[in-house]
Each structure stands twice: as C-alpha cells, then as structure tokens.
C-alpha cells in the first residue's frame, strides 16, 4: 500500500528532484560547475532529505546517479 511517508519513496522523489535541478543548473547557468561543487550540492541536499525522513540518501553526484540506476 501507498504511504506518503515511506522512506524509500521520499528518497526517490528527493534524489530525482535533486538530480534534475542540478542538471538544469549546470546546463543553463553554470556549465563549468566543478564536480566537487556538485558533490557538495548533494551533501547539502541530503540534510534536507534527512529532515523529511528519506532513506537512503546520496552524498555525491556519483551516489545519486547510482541510486537512480
């Protein structure tokens, strides 16, 4: 059954939003954004996901893409 507070569902929504937003930012605003800054973005976004109860949460770009795969 559907649960809006399911940690894995919250993680999926959170991670896909974060990946999509960052992808748009890199494409249209900052094409040369460093991978280190992109990783920092995911580390900072994980703090928000934790407050929502999402689990698991990636803390780097590579972890985010691996989670989606």
Secondary structure, 3 states (H helix, E strand, C coil): CCCCCCHHHHHHHHHHHHHHHHHHHHHHCCCCCCHHHHHHHHHHHHHHHHHHCCCCCCCCHHHHHHHHC
